[in-house]
Amino acid sequence: MKKIAIVTVAVLGLSLAACNKNDADNNAVNETAVENTASADINAADNSAVNAADAALNATDNAVANAGNAIDNAVDNATTNQ
């Protein structure tokens, strides 16, 4: 009976030790979560800036192409209607 009591006390002691709050581990996990969230936010902002720049360049490219086509059409019309 004493052996069972000793084993029971040992198991309960280990159980309580396992339940103790470990602030260092929790802080490390929280810090990692904050860093991951910040990294995701930075990547999203970077992607938004890149996408906006790409869209602006595409719009400019289209405007230049349209201007070139307008000039070509004007030259063709001037030549044809002489």
Distance bins in CASP14 RR format, pairs under 12 A and 6 or more apart:
PFRMAT RR
TARGET T0000
AUTHOR 0000-0000-0000
RMODE 2
METHOD distances of the structure
MODEL  1
1 7 0 0 0 0 0 1 0 0 0 0 0
1 8 0 0 0 0 0 1 0 0 0 0 0
2 8 0 0 0 0 0 1 0 0 0 0 0
2 9 0 0 0 0 0 1 0 0 0 0 0
3 9 0 0 0 0 0 1 0 0 0 0 0
3 10 0 0 0 0 0 1 0 0 0 0 0
4 10 0 0 0 0 0 1 0 0 0 0 0
4 11 0 0 0 0 0 1 0 0 0 0 0
5 11 0 0 0 0 0 1 0 0 0 0 0
5 12 0 0 0 0 0 1 0 0 0 0 0
6 12 0 0 0 0 0 1 0 0 0 0 0
6 13 0 0 0 0 0 1 0 0 0 0 0
7 13 0 0 0 0 0 1 0 0 0 0 0
7 14 0 0 0 0 0 1 0 0 0 0 0
8 14 0 0 0 0 0 1 0 0 0 0 0
8 15 0 0 0 0 0 1 0 0 0 0 0
9 15 0 0 0 0 0 1 0 0 0 0 0
9 16 0 0 0 0 0 1 0 0 0 0 0
10 16 0 0 0 0 0 1 0 0 0 0 0
10 17 0 0 0 0 0 1 0 0 0 0 0
11 17 0 0 0 0 0 1 0 0 0 0 0
11 18 0 0 0 0 0 1 0 0 0 0 0
12 18 0 0 0 0 0 1 0 0 0 0 0
12 19 0 0 0 0 0 1 0 0 0 0 0
13 19 0 0 0 0 1 0 0 0 0 0 0
13 20 0 0 0 0 0 1 0 0 0 0 0
14 20 0 0 0 0 0 1 0 0 0 0 0
20 26 0 0 0 0 0 1 0 0 0 0 0
21 27 0 0 0 0 0 1 0 0 0 0 0
22 28 0 0 0 0 1 0 0 0 0 0 0
22 29 0 0 0 0 0 1 0 0 0 0 0
23 29 0 0 0 0 0 1 0 0 0 0 0
23 30 0 0 0 0 0 1 0 0 0 0 0
23 31 0 0 0 0 0 1 0 0 0 0 0
24 30 0 0 0 0 0 1 0 0 0 0 0
24 31 0 0 0 0 0 1 0 0 0 0 0
25 31 0 0 0 0 0 1 0 0 0 0 0
25 32 0 0 0 0 0 1 0 0 0 0 0
26 32 0 0 0 0 0 1 0 0 0 0 0
26 33 0 0 0 0 0 1 0 0 0 0 0
27 33 0 0 0 0 0 1 0 0 0 0 0
27 34 0 0 0 0 0 1 0 0 0 0 0
28 34 0 0 0 0 0 1 0 0 0 0 0
28 35 0 0 0 0 0 1 0 0 0 0 0
29 35 0 0 0 0 0 1 0 0 0 0 0
29 36 0 0 0 0 0 1 0 0 0 0 0
30 36 0 0 0 0 0 1 0 0 0 0 0
30 37 0 0 0 0 0 1 0 0 0 0 0
31 37 0 0 0 0 0 1 0 0 0 0 0
31 38 0 0 0 0 0 1 0 0 0 0 0
32 38 0 0 0 0 0 1 0 0 0 0 0
32 39 0 0 0 0 0 1 0 0 0 0 0
33 39 0 0 0 0 0 1 0 0 0 0 0
33 40 0 0 0 0 0 1 0 0 0 0 0
34 40 0 0 0 0 0 1 0 0 0 0 0
34 41 0 0 0 0 0 1 0 0 0 0 0
35 41 0 0 0 0 0 1 0 0 0 0 0
35 42 0 0 0 0 0 1 0 0 0 0 0
36 42 0 0 0 0 0 1 0 0 0 0 0
36 43 0 0 0 0 0 1 0 0 0 0 0
37 43 0 0 0 0 0 1 0 0 0 0 0
37 44 0 0 0 0 0 1 0 0 0 0 0
38 44 0 0 0 0 0 1 0 0 0 0 0
38 45 0 0 0 0 0 1 0 0 0 0 0
39 45 0 0 0 0 0 1 0 0 0 0 0
39 46 0 0 0 0 0 1 0 0 0 0 0
40 46 0 0 0 0 0 1 0 0 0 0 0
40 47 0 0 0 0 0 1 0 0 0 0 0
41 47 0 0 0 0 0 1 0 0 0 0 0
41 48 0 0 0 0 0 1 0 0 0 0 0
42 48 0 0 0 0 0 1 0 0 0 0 0
42 49 0 0 0 0 0 1 0 0 0 0 0
43 49 0 0 0 0 0 1 0 0 0 0 0
43 50 0 0 0 0 0 1 0 0 0 0 0
44 50 0 0 0 0 0 1 0 0 0 0 0
44 51 0 0 0 0 0 1 0 0 0 0 0
45 51 0 0 0 0 0 1 0 0 0 0 0
45 52 0 0 0 0 0 1 0 0 0 0 0
46 52 0 0 0 0 0 1 0 0 0 0 0
46 53 0 0 0 0 0 1 0 0 0 0 0
47 53 0 0 0 0 0 1 0 0 0 0 0
47 54 0 0 0 0 0 1 0 0 0 0 0
48 54 0 0 0 0 0 1 0 0 0 0 0
48 55 0 0 0 0 0 1 0 0 0 0 0
49 55 0 0 0 0 0 1 0 0 0 0 0
49 56 0 0 0 0 0 1 0 0 0 0 0
50 56 0 0 0 0 0 1 0 0 0 0 0
50 57 0 0 0 0 0 1 0 0 0 0 0
51 57 0 0 0 0 0 1 0 0 0 0 0
51 58 0 0 0 0 0 1 0 0 0 0 0
52 58 0 0 0 0 0 1 0 0 0 0 0
52 59 0 0 0 0 0 1 0 0 0 0 0
53 59 0 0 0 0 0 1 0 0 0 0 0
53 60 0 0 0 0 0 1 0 0 0 0 0
54 60 0 0 0 0 0 1 0 0 0 0 0
54 61 0 0 0 0 0 1 0 0 0 0 0
55 61 0 0 0 0 0 1 0 0 0 0 0
55 62 0 0 0 0 0 1 0 0 0 0 0
56 62 0 0 0 0 0 1 0 0 0 0 0
56 63 0 0 0 0 0 1 0 0 0 0 0
57 63 0 0 0 0 0 1 0 0 0 0 0
57 64 0 0 0 0 0 1 0 0 0 0 0
58 64 0 0 0 0 0 1 0 0 0 0 0
58 65 0 0 0 0 0 1 0 0 0 0 0
59 65 0 0 0 0 0 1 0 0 0 0 0
59 66 0 0 0 0 0 1 0 0 0 0 0
60 66 0 0 0 0 0 1 0 0 0 0 0
60 67 0 0 0 0 0 1 0 0 0 0 0
61 67 0 0 0 0 0 1 0 0 0 0 0
61 68 0 0 0 0 0 1 0 0 0 0 0
62 68 0 0 0 0 0 1 0 0 0 0 0
62 69 0 0 0 0 0 1 0 0 0 0 0
63 69 0 0 0 0 0 1 0 0 0 0 0
63 70 0 0 0 0 0 1 0 0 0 0 0
64 70 0 0 0 0 0 1 0 0 0 0 0
64 71 0 0 0 0 0 1 0 0 0 0 0
65 71 0 0 0 0 0 1 0 0 0 0 0
65 72 0 0 0 0 0 1 0 0 0 0 0
66 72 0 0 0 0 0 1 0 0 0 0 0
66 73 0 0 0 0 0 1 0 0 0 0 0
67 73 0 0 0 0 0 1 0 0 0 0 0
67 74 0 0 0 0 0 1 0 0 0 0 0
68 74 0 0 0 0 1 0 0 0 0 0 0
68 75 0 0 0 0 1 0 0 0 0 0 0
68 76 0 0 0 0 0 1 0 0 0 0 0
69 75 0 0 0 0 0 1 0 0 0 0 0
69 76 0 0 0 0 0 1 0 0 0 0 0
70 76 0 0 0 0 0 1 0 0 0 0 0
70 77 0 0 0 0 0 1 0 0 0 0 0
71 77 0 0 0 0 0 1 0 0 0 0 0
71 78 0 0 0 0 0 1 0 0 0 0 0
72 78 0 0 0 0 0 1 0 0 0 0 0
72 79 0 0 0 0 0 1 0 0 0 0 0
73 79 0 0 0 0 0 1 0 0 0 0 0
73 80 0 0 0 0 0 1 0 0 0 0 0
73 81 0 0 0 0 0 1 0 0 0 0 0
74 80 0 0 0 0 0 1 0 0 0 0 0
74 81 0 0 0 0 0 1 0 0 0 0 0
75 81 0 0 0 0 0 1 0 0 0 0 0
75 82 0 0 0 0 0 1 0 0 0 0 0
76 82 0 0 0 0 0 1 0 0 0 0 0
END
